[in-house]
Amino acid sequence: MEFFLVIEQGLDLMLTGMMTVFIFLGLLILLINISSFIFKEDINKKNIENTNKSSSIPNDHLQIINQINKRI
């Protein structure tokens, strides 16, 4: 009987650990997406300001950079 008790405690510990990791990773993904949404607007504003300031960058390069920022 003691063997089954040890197995039960081991399974309980395993499930508790797995749920803790699952919740932690879920929150981490959620916070990354929220922060990327918040800072996305700031990056777009900076790109517009930098585009106006720097005329030495060719237009082709600016278009490529803008396309990359849209996909991110």
Secondary structure as the mmCIF struct_conf table of DSSP 4:
data_model
#
loop_
_struct_conf.conf_type_id
_struct_conf.id
_struct_conf.beg_label_comp_id
_struct_conf.beg_label_asym_id
_struct_conf.beg_label_seq_id
_struct_conf.end_label_comp_id
_struct_conf.end_label_asym_id
_struct_conf.end_label_seq_id
HELX_RH_AL_P HELX_RH_AL_P1 GLU A 2 LYS A 53
BEND BEND1 SER A 56 ILE A 57
HELX_RH_AL_P HELX_RH_AL_P2 ASN A 59 ARG A 71
#
